[in-house]
Amino acid sequence: MTSENRRIILVLSAFCILFVGLVGYLSYFQVFKAEAVKNNSYNKRLWINEENVLRGSIMDRNGNVLAYSEKDGETNKRYYKYGNLYSHIIGYSYREYGKAGLELEYNNVLLDISESAALNELKNLVLPSSVGNNLKLTIDHSTQEKARSLLNGRKGSIVLMNPKTGEIYAMVSLPDFNVANLNENWKEITENPDSPLLNRATQGLYTPGSIFKMVTTLGVLESFSLDLEYNCVGSTVIDGYKLTDYNERAHGKLNLHDAFVKSCNPYFAEKAVVMGKDKFGEVAERFMINKKIHFDLPVKTSQFPYKGNVEETEIAASGIGQGRVVVTPLNMAMMASAIANEGEMVKPILVKEIIDKDGRILKVMDTEVISTVTGPSVANTIKDMMVDTVKAGTGTNARIRNVTVAGKTGTAENPSGKSHSWFVGFAPAEAPRLAIAVVLEEAGVTGGQGAAPIARDLFIHGLNNIDFEEEY
């Protein structure tokens, strides 16, 4: 074979390889990615199809319309009645900027179209629909307004939910943005260093601080070999690392109940080490930490790195909610809910019902237990600790006259700035209707000073204004 023939064969072989690669690449998108591409919010063809359907409305639990569409000439125009208030829940639907929030997650429902683009095209030929379906949320509008006002412009998040049903009554993240005029402020929003597009309730990962002692406490209660008595001198040394209490306060002799109420750092750091990382991690995962939480909006996974080679100092730090532990506010509201609900953690619900254009209810979201964190006896033991924390411990600013509040405060050290201020809890403690997580980002004050009063005020509003449908 001549050298010229070899070159021809090499060139032809190269072309064949490229051709096969191209066919494989196109086949991959045609077979595996076709639906994702067709249904992508930036797909111009999809937007053309949407112009034929009047997008369904979104309303709160009481039927107050929050977002709706109207014909504007030959196009459909989307209206958002409350600007910033639901920017992280409802999100937005703009041809120029795509979709976010429930507008994205429930796009096909709001348009009454199939998830399959091919089936949707067939349906439009046979039974064309001009009006989409409506969403009724679990949100209580007045409580959502109150929650946002309580943050008072400060960075952070509040999640208020029903611990027995999982219904979310309020979910606020600040800073937020005005979805009604994105065309005017998109550049400002996207360039804002405080990330107003970030839903801190579901996507924000924060060091939890002492609220994580609820997890540690459950592990201690289940580790019967542990000595629950302790003498606190204000600090402890673990593997050469000195870990102190707040202002190195010496609490003296303590049992587990006292340590929880007074939020004694050395106690929980030492008990976490004795408990061991495997037991500690297993308990944390019952609270859905390190696990995916299925919700109506995307949720980042809370993290507790305990597997592999983890030093004792890291486990000690995790025992007081420091180190590499990070959590979302939604997950922490679920944690409080699990204790309130005698150890049963329910799936959080934001969309309550799907209703068609004629008012028929197509789907009702049912309550679902997603994790048995512990049994009623242990849950009630932790509840009693939380009640005393609010009565006479670090959470006294959450007290409400004639209502027993259970709670835990947290002041989380933040390596990149001031400390975060946390409060989680529920009320009334005897028959819980509301569970809450409040975080003030980089507040620089304790959880008792910053987050607890917010929880108190929202509890008062919610108990007086929300129409609780279930029997207690």
Order of alpha helices (4+ residues) and beta strands (2+ residues): alpha-alpha-alpha-beta-beta-beta-beta-beta-alpha-alpha-alpha-beta-alpha-beta-beta-alpha-alpha-alpha-beta-beta-beta-beta-alpha-alpha-alpha-alpha-alpha-beta-beta-beta-beta-alpha-beta-beta-beta-alpha
